[in-house]
């Protein structure tokens, strides 16, 4: 099957919302397996949600590192991953990105990191599940 290549952002079926936590890592593995088995496209999204500039820079660097790891893991499985890093409130941003990309499935962990401020909380997963217009897979 030949896929048409568009110069603008290609359609993404699977959106992984990641924050680098253990729970997000499980979600990542699920997202990569789904993407590979259906031969579809996926993107990984990291949302930076911090008011202060100093912390924001640190989190942006961390987010880029997390997304690069997802890309590397995808590469090992032959899955190409688009990286998206956004500033904003997590649930709202995940929902907006999934809507604008018209994704089929959002994949995310059930709880966030305990470290540098929780980025994805259990409440974020709940909010996304409740408000998404597509399928949401929550990894535990």
MIBAPA-575832 format. One record per residue: residue number from 1; residue in one letter; x, y, z of N, C-alpha, C in turn. Coordinates in pm, 1 decimal, padded with zeros to 6 digits. Atoms other than C-alpha are relative to their C-alpha. Layout:
! MIBAPA-575832
{NUM; "A"; {X; Y; Z}; {X; Y; Z}; {X; Y; Z}} ...
***
This chain:
! MIBAPA-575832
{1; "X"; {00083.9; -00118.5; 00000.0}; {00000.0; 00000.0; 00000.0}; {00088.2; 00124.5; 00000.0}} {2; "X"; {-00079.5; -00122.5; 00007.0}; {00149.0; 00333.4; -00101.7}; {-00073.4; 00111.7; 00072.0}} {3; "X"; {00062.2; -00111.5; -00072.7}; {00082.8; 00620.6; 00135.1}; {00042.3; 00130.3; -00065.4}} {4; "X"; {-00032.3; -00130.3; 00059.2}; {00061.6; 00966.0; -00016.4}; {00074.6; 00084.2; 00102.2}} {5; "X"; {-00077.3; -00086.2; -00089.8}; {00320.7; 01198.3; 00133.4}; {-00043.8; 00144.2; -00018.5}} {6; "X"; {00035.7; -00141.8; 00007.3}; {00193.6; 01545.0; 00212.8}; {00111.5; 00082.2; 00060.8}} {7; "X"; {-00104.6; -00084.5; -00055.3}; {00425.8; 01833.9; 00281.3}; {-00039.0; 00047.1; 00139.4}} {8; "X"; {00041.8; -00039.4; -00134.9}; {00213.8; 01939.5; 00579.2}; {-00007.7; -00123.7; 00089.4}} {9; "X"; {00003.9; 00109.1; -00096.3}; {00170.0; 01728.4; 00890.0}; {-00091.8; -00112.7; -00047.1}} {10; "X"; {00079.2; 00114.2; 00044.6}; {00054.0; 01382.2; 00789.9}; {-00101.0; -00037.9; 00107.9}} {11; "X"; {00098.9; 00044.7; -00096.6}; {-00248.2; 01227.8; 00953.1}; {00065.6; -00090.6; 00102.6}} {12; "X"; {-00055.0; 00082.4; -00107.7}; {-00163.8; 01073.9; 01287.4}; {-00115.7; -00076.4; 00062.4}} {13; "X"; {00109.3; 00078.9; -00057.5}; {-00377.6; 00786.7; 01410.9}; {00013.9; -00015.8; 00150.2}} {14; "X"; {-00023.8; 00025.2; -00141.8}; {-00214.2; 00733.4; 01750.3}; {00075.3; 00117.2; 00061.0}} {15; "X"; {-00068.5; -00107.5; -00070.6}; {-00122.5; 01010.8; 01993.0}; {00039.1; -00051.1; 00137.8}} {16; "X"; {-00049.9; 00037.7; -00132.2}; {00097.5; 00914.1; 02286.9}; {00021.0; 00127.5; 00080.1}} {17; "X"; {-00025.4; -00112.1; -00090.2}; {00076.6; 01164.6; 02571.1}; {00097.8; -00052.4; 00104.1}} {18; "X"; {-00102.7; 00053.2; -00089.7}; {00398.0; 01113.6; 02767.1}; {00057.0; 00106.6; 00091.8}} {19; "X"; {-00068.0; -00092.1; -00091.4}; {00567.8; 01270.2; 03067.9}; {00125.2; -00066.6; 00055.1}} {20; "X"; {-00121.5; 00068.1; -00041.6}; {00853.8; 01022.9; 03103.1}; {-00015.4; -00086.1; 00124.2}} {21; "X"; {00021.2; 00081.6; -00120.5}; {00697.2; 00847.1; 03402.6}; {-00003.2; -00148.4; -00036.7}} {22; "X"; {00006.9; 00144.5; 00023.2}; {00689.1; 00467.9; 03445.6}; {-00130.2; -00036.6; -00068.3}} {23; "X"; {00132.4; 00022.6; 00055.1}; {00321.2; 00471.7; 03366.0}; {-00003.7; 00041.8; -00148.2}} {24; "X"; {-00005.5; -00048.0; 00138.2}; {00387.7; 00671.9; 03046.7}; {00083.6; -00093.4; -00086.8}} {25; "X"; {-00085.8; 00094.5; 00073.3}; {00658.3; 00421.1; 02948.5}; {-00083.2; -00121.0; -00043.5}} {26; "X"; {00088.7; 00111.6; 00035.6}; {00397.8; 00143.2; 02957.7}; {-00093.2; 00041.5; -00112.8}} {27; "X"; {00087.0; -00052.6; 00104.9}; {00169.4; 00360.8; 02747.6}; {00075.7; 00006.8; -00132.5}} {28; "X"; {-00082.7; -00010.8; 00120.2}; {00455.4; 00419.7; 02503.5}; {00014.0; -00134.8; -00070.3}} {29; "X"; {-00016.2; 00133.8; 00057.4}; {00512.4; 00047.0; 02453.9}; {-00128.6; -00042.6; -00069.6}} {30; "X"; {00129.7; 00033.6; 00059.6}; {00140.2; -00003.5; 02389.6}; {-00020.5; 00077.6; -00130.5}} {31; "X"; {00018.3; -00085.0; 00118.9}; {00132.0; 00288.7; 02143.5}; {00086.3; -00048.4; -00116.2}} {32; "X"; {-00090.7; 00047.5; 00105.6}; {00435.2; 00160.3; 01951.5}; {-00047.4; -00132.9; -00057.8}} {33; "X"; {00048.2; 00130.9; 00047.9}; {00291.8; -00193.5; 01931.5}; {-00122.4; 00016.0; -00089.7}} {34; "X"; {00120.8; -00024.5; 00080.3}; {-00043.9; -00066.4; 01803.2}; {00039.0; 00060.2; -00134.7}} {35; "X"; {-00041.9; -00069.6; 00120.8}; {00124.1; 00164.6; 01552.7}; {00066.5; -00096.0; -00097.8}} {36; "X"; {-00070.9; 00094.7; 00084.6}; {00348.8; -00112.0; 01423.5}; {-00094.2; -00105.3; -00057.3}} {37; "X"; {00084.0; 00109.9; 00047.7}; {00085.2; -00383.2; 01403.1}; {-00103.2; 00044.5; -00103.2}} {38; "X"; {00096.3; -00049.4; 00099.1}; {-00161.1; -00165.5; 01209.8}; {00065.6; 00080.1; -00111.5}} {39; "X"; {-00074.9; -00077.3; 00099.5}; {00111.9; 00008.9; 01008.2}; {-00061.6; 00138.6; -00019.3}} {40; "X"; {00058.4; -00134.3; 00003.6}; {-00028.1; 00351.5; 01096.6}; {00102.8; 00101.0; 00052.4}} {41; "X"; {-00095.1; -00103.2; -00042.3}; {00128.1; 00679.5; 01211.2}; {-00026.0; 00042.4; 00143.9}} {42; "X"; {00018.9; -00046.5; -00136.6}; {00190.0; 00804.0; 01560.9}; {00081.0; 00125.2; 00028.5}} {43; "X"; {-00072.5; -00116.1; -00048.8}; {00298.3; 01118.8; 01737.5}; {00010.6; -00014.0; 00150.7}} {44; "X"; {-00017.3; -00002.3; -00145.4}; {00432.2; 01164.2; 02090.7}; {-00008.9; 00145.5; 00043.5}} {45; "X"; {00022.7; -00135.5; -00049.7}; {00320.0; 01470.3; 02285.0}; {00048.6; 00014.1; 00143.0}} {46; "X"; {-00042.3; -00034.2; -00136.1}; {00488.7; 01622.1; 02588.9}; {-00054.2; 00139.0; 00028.7}} {47; "X"; {00057.1; -00130.5; -00035.2}; {00301.5; 01904.9; 02762.3}; {00077.4; 00060.6; 00117.1}} {48; "X"; {-00070.7; -00072.8; -00105.3}; {00500.4; 02158.9; 02963.3}; {-00100.2; 00093.3; 00066.5}} {49; "X"; {00100.9; -00075.5; -00072.6}; {00276.1; 02306.4; 03230.4}; {00062.3; 00064.7; 00122.7}} {50; "X"; {-00062.4; -00067.9; -00113.8}; {00479.1; 02548.0; 03445.8}; {-00005.2; 00150.0; -00019.4}} {51; "X"; {00008.4; -00144.9; 00007.9}; {00431.3; 02911.8; 03524.0}; {00136.7; 00070.7; -00003.6}} {52; "X"; {-00125.2; -00076.3; -00010.0}; {00789.8; 03012.6; 03609.2}; {00096.8; -00032.8; -00113.3}} {53; "X"; {-00086.7; 00014.7; 00117.3}; {01038.8; 03067.8; 03327.1}; {00118.1; -00093.8; 00024.7}} {54; "X"; {-00117.9; 00082.8; -00028.0}; {01334.3; 02899.4; 03499.3}; {-00037.0; -00148.6; -00004.4}} {55; "X"; {00044.6; 00139.2; 00001.8}; {01142.0; 02578.1; 03556.1}; {-00044.5; -00040.7; -00139.0}} {56; "X"; {00049.5; 00030.9; 00133.9}; {00989.5; 02601.6; 03211.8}; {00113.6; -00047.0; -00089.0}} {57; "X"; {-00113.7; 00038.1; 00083.5}; {01330.3; 02587.6; 03041.4}; {00048.9; -00140.5; 00034.1}} {58; "X"; {-00043.8; 00131.1; -00046.2}; {01427.8; 02288.5; 03251.5}; {-00095.7; -00109.0; -00050.1}} {59; "X"; {00100.0; 00097.5; 00043.5}; {01102.2; 02110.2; 03166.7}; {-00002.6; -00017.7; -00151.3}} {60; "X"; {-00005.1; 00011.4; 00146.3}; {01130.7; 02189.1; 02795.1}; {00115.7; -00091.9; -00038.4}} {61; "X"; {-00116.3; 00087.2; 00025.7}; {01478.4; 02029.3; 02795.3}; {-00033.7; -00144.4; 00033.3}} {62; "X"; {00038.8; 00133.6; -00043.6}; {01341.3; 01732.8; 02987.9}; {-00099.5; -00060.9; -00100.5}} {63; "X"; {00100.7; 00046.1; 00096.3}; {01044.8; 01706.0; 02749.1}; {00062.2; -00042.4; -00131.4}} {64; "X"; {-00068.7; 00034.4; 00124.9}; {01273.8; 01705.9; 02446.8}; {00074.7; -00132.5; 00015.0}} {65; "X"; {-00072.4; 00124.7; -00028.3}; {01480.5; 01428.6; 02606.7}; {-00098.5; -00119.1; 00000.2}} {66; "X"; {00103.3; 00105.5; -00005.4}; {01164.9; 01222.1; 02677.5}; {-00047.3; -00033.7; -00141.9}} {67; "X"; {00048.7; 00023.1; 00136.8}; {01041.8; 01268.9; 02318.4}; {00107.2; -00066.6; -00087.0}} {68; "X"; {-00108.7; 00063.8; 00075.2}; {01383.9; 01179.1; 02174.3}; {00010.4; -00148.3; 00034.0}} {69; "X"; {-00002.9; 00140.8; -00041.8}; {01373.2; 00856.1; 02376.0}; {-00111.9; -00079.6; -00066.9}} {70; "X"; {00112.3; 00067.4; 00067.6}; {01031.3; 00770.2; 02231.4}; {00035.7; -00024.0; -00146.9}} {71; "X"; {-00041.2; 00012.5; 00139.9}; {01167.1; 00835.0; 01880.2}; {00102.6; -00112.9; -00015.1}} {72; "X"; {-00103.0; 00104.7; 00003.7}; {01468.9; 00611.5; 01954.1}; {-00062.4; -00139.0; 00019.6}} {73; "X"; {00068.3; 00128.0; -00023.9}; {01247.2; 00333.4; 02095.0}; {-00080.5; -00040.5; -00123.6}} {74; "X"; {00076.5; 00025.8; 00122.1}; {01024.8; 00364.5; 01788.4}; {00090.9; -00048.1; -00111.3}} {75; "X"; {-00096.8; 00036.6; 00102.8}; {01328.5; 00345.2; 01562.3}; {00041.5; -00146.0; 00008.4}} {76; "X"; {-00039.1; 00140.9; -00020.3}; {01427.0; 00010.6; 01715.4}; {-00108.5; -00095.3; -00050.7}} {77; "X"; {00111.6; 00083.5; 00045.6}; {01081.2; -00120.1; 01619.0}; {-00040.8; 00032.5; -00143.0}} {78; "X"; {00034.9; -00039.2; 00136.2}; {01077.6; 00043.5; 01277.2}; {-00124.5; 00088.1; -00005.7}} {79; "X"; {00115.2; -00090.3; -00004.2}; {00812.3; 00296.0; 01383.0}; {00050.1; 00144.3; 00003.8}} {80; "X"; {-00037.5; -00141.0; 00004.0}; {00850.6; 00661.2; 01289.8}; {-00093.2; 00077.8; 00092.9}} {81; "X"; {00080.9; -00075.3; -00095.6}; {00734.5; 00894.2; 01566.7}; {00019.0; 00149.8; -00021.7}} {82; "X"; {-00003.8; -00147.1; 00009.1}; {00646.8; 01260.4; 01520.7}; {00005.1; 00056.3; 00140.8}} {83; "X"; {-00010.2; -00058.6; -00134.8}; {00746.0; 01476.2; 01818.6}; {-00079.4; 00130.0; 00008.4}} {84; "X"; {00073.8; -00124.0; -00023.7}; {00519.5; 01745.1; 01960.6}; {00024.5; 00044.0; 00143.5}} {85; "X"; {-00017.8; -00054.0; -00134.7}; {00609.7; 01965.0; 02256.7}; {-00082.3; 00128.0; 00007.9}} {86; "X"; {00089.2; -00116.2; -00012.2}; {00349.6; 02215.9; 02375.3}; {00003.2; 00054.2; 00141.9}} {87; "X"; {00016.3; -00061.3; -00131.2}; {00310.4; 02460.5; 02660.3}; {-00149.4; 00010.7; 00025.3}} {88; "X"; {00142.1; -00014.6; -00029.5}; {-00024.4; 02452.6; 02835.8}; {-00044.6; -00090.3; 00111.7}} {89; "X"; {00051.1; 00088.5; -00103.5}; {-00251.8; 02270.1; 03072.0}; {-00014.4; -00138.7; -00062.6}} {90; "X"; {-00011.8; 00131.4; 00062.6}; {-00207.6; 01894.2; 03017.4}; {-00126.0; -00054.1; -00067.4}} {91; "X"; {00118.5; 00063.4; 00058.4}; {-00561.0; 01761.5; 02966.1}; {-00050.8; 00077.8; -00121.4}} {92; "X"; {00050.4; -00086.2; 00106.8}; {-00673.1; 02056.7; 02755.7}; {00088.3; -00010.2; -00124.7}} {93; "X"; {-00093.7; 00005.6; 00111.9}; {-00359.8; 02041.8; 02540.2}; {-00008.1; -00134.6; -00071.3}} {94; "X"; {00011.6; 00134.6; 00059.5}; {-00386.5; 01665.0; 02486.2}; {-00127.1; -00005.9; -00086.1}} {95; "X"; {00127.3; 00002.2; 00073.2}; {-00751.6; 01707.3; 02381.5}; {00007.0; 00086.1; -00126.1}} {96; "X"; {-00010.2; -00088.7; 00116.3}; {-00674.8; 02001.3; 02149.2}; {00086.4; -00058.6; -00110.8}} {97; "X"; {-00090.4; 00058.9; 00099.6}; {-00382.7; 01826.9; 01978.8}; {-00066.8; -00119.9; -00066.5}} {98; "X"; {00064.3; 00118.9; 00057.8}; {-00582.0; 01505.4; 01933.7}; {-00109.6; 00041.6; -00098.0}} {99; "X"; {00105.6; -00049.0; 00088.3}; {-00865.9; 01705.0; 01779.2}; {00059.6; 00056.4; -00128.5}} {100; "X"; {-00055.4; -00064.0; 00119.5}; {-00645.0; 01906.8; 01545.7}; {00067.9; -00102.1; -00091.3}} {101; "X"; {-00062.0; 00104.4; 00082.9}; {-00461.4; 01593.4; 01428.0}; {-00101.2; -00106.4; -00041.7}} {102; "X"; {00105.8; 00099.3; 00026.8}; {-00791.6; 01399.0; 01409.7}; {00048.9; -00141.5; 00032.3}} {103; "X"; {-00053.7; 00132.2; -00033.2}; {-00628.6; 01108.7; 01592.0}; {-00112.1; -00098.5; 00029.7}} {104; "X"; {00095.3; 00107.5; -00022.0}; {-00803.7; 00777.1; 01625.5}; {00005.2; -00043.8; 00146.8}} {105; "X"; {-00018.3; 00048.4; -00136.4}; {-00659.4; 00680.7; 01965.2}; {00103.7; 00082.6; 00074.8}} {106; "X"; {-00095.4; -00064.6; -00090.0}; {-00494.5; 00868.3; 02251.9}; {00049.0; -00108.9; 00094.5}} {107; "X"; {-00055.1; 00098.9; -00092.7}; {-00259.6; 00650.1; 02456.7}; {00075.0; 00076.0; 00108.5}} {108; "X"; {-00065.6; -00070.5; -00110.2}; {-00148.5; 00766.3; 02800.8}; {00008.1; -00087.1; 00123.9}} {109; "X"; {-00012.8; 00073.7; -00125.0}; {-00039.6; 00645.4; 03141.6}; {-00107.6; 00042.7; 00098.3}} {110; "X"; {00105.1; -00030.6; -00096.3}; {-00277.0; 00634.4; 03435.4}; {00045.0; 00100.3; 00104.6}} {111; "X"; {-00046.1; -00100.6; -00096.9}; {-00054.3; 00843.2; 03660.3}; {00130.3; 00062.9; -00042.7}} {112; "X"; {-00115.1; -00076.3; 00045.9}; {00218.6; 01100.0; 03625.5}; {00123.2; -00018.0; 00085.1}} {113; "X"; {-00126.2; 00009.2; -00072.0}; {00569.0; 01150.3; 03749.5}; {-00014.0; 00062.5; 00137.4}} {114; "X"; {00003.2; -00054.8; -00135.4}; {00630.4; 01214.1; 04112.2}; {00113.3; 00103.0; 00014.9}} {115; "X"; {-00118.6; -00084.7; -00007.5}; {00950.7; 01406.3; 04036.1}; {-00023.9; 00148.4; -00017.7}} {116; "X"; {00003.1; -00145.4; 00026.1}; {00976.9; 01755.5; 03881.1}; {-00142.5; 00049.9; -00007.8}} {117; "X"; {00140.9; -00039.0; 00012.8}; {00610.0; 01839.0; 03955.6}; {-00068.0; -00102.9; -00088.2}} {118; "X"; {00073.0; 00096.4; 00082.3}; {00356.7; 01592.2; 03828.0}; {-00043.1; 00067.7; -00128.5}} {119; "X"; {00036.4; -00059.5; 00127.6}; {00305.1; 01656.3; 03461.8}; {-00134.3; -00057.2; -00043.9}} {120; "X"; {00129.4; 00061.9; 00027.1}; {00028.1; 01406.5; 03398.3}; {-00048.4; -00062.3; 00130.0}} {121; "X"; {00054.6; 00055.8; -00123.2}; {-00188.5; 01330.6; 03697.7}; {-00106.8; -00100.4; -00036.2}} {122; "X"; {00113.2; 00089.0; 00021.9}; {-00449.2; 01062.3; 03737.8}; {-00119.6; 00080.3; -00046.2}} {123; "X"; {00114.3; -00083.9; 00037.4}; {-00696.9; 01347.0; 03707.2}; {00007.4; 00043.5; -00146.3}} {124; "X"; {-00015.6; -00035.2; 00141.5}; {-00551.4; 01433.2; 03366.3}; {-00054.8; -00113.4; -00085.6}} {125; "X"; {00050.2; 00116.3; 00074.3}; {-00618.7; 01081.4; 03239.8}; {-00153.2; -00003.0; 00005.6}} {126; "X"; {00145.7; 00002.5; -00016.4}; {-00970.6; 01100.7; 03379.3}; {-00066.8; 00107.0; -00085.9}} {127; "X"; {00051.9; -00112.3; 00078.1}; {-01033.0; 01439.3; 03218.3}; {00003.1; -00032.3; -00150.1}} {128; "X"; {-00013.7; 00035.2; 00141.5}; {-00905.6; 01312.2; 02880.6}; {-00101.8; -00107.8; -00037.0}} {129; "X"; {00095.0; 00109.0; 00026.9}; {-01113.5; 00992.6; 02899.7}; {-00141.8; 00056.6; -00011.9}} {130; "X"; {00134.6; -00055.8; -00003.2}; {-01423.2; 01194.9; 02981.9}; {-00030.8; 00088.7; -00119.1}} {131; "X"; {00026.5; -00103.4; 00100.7}; {-01380.8; 01461.3; 02713.3}; {00049.9; -00027.2; -00141.6}} {132; "X"; {-00054.4; 00027.1; 00133.2}; {-01200.7; 01301.0; 02420.8}; {-00111.2; -00042.0; -00095.5}} {133; "X"; {00097.5; 00040.1; 00101.8}; {-01391.1; 01254.4; 02096.2}; {00048.9; -00126.1; -00072.0}} {134; "X"; {-00052.0; 00121.2; 00063.9}; {-01184.8; 00946.9; 02014.1}; {00024.8; -00104.3; 00109.4}} {135; "X"; {-00032.8; 00106.1; -00095.2}; {-01073.5; 00622.2; 02179.7}; {00117.4; 00042.3; 00087.4}} {136; "X"; {-00111.9; -00028.5; -00089.4}; {-00848.8; 00660.2; 02484.2}; {00043.3; -00130.6; 00064.7}} {137; "X"; {-00054.6; 00118.5; -00062.6}; {-00621.7; 00381.1; 02600.3}; {00085.8; 00046.0; 00117.3}} {138; "X"; {-00074.9; -00040.9; -00119.5}; {-00496.3; 00424.9; 02956.2}; {00079.8; -00119.9; 00048.9}} {139; "X"; {-00087.4; 00109.7; -00042.2}; {-00196.4; 00209.5; 03048.7}; {00023.3; 00009.1; 00151.0}} {140; "X"; {-00024.0; 00004.6; -00143.4}; {-00146.6; 00098.8; 03408.9}; {00134.7; -00064.7; 00025.8}} 
***
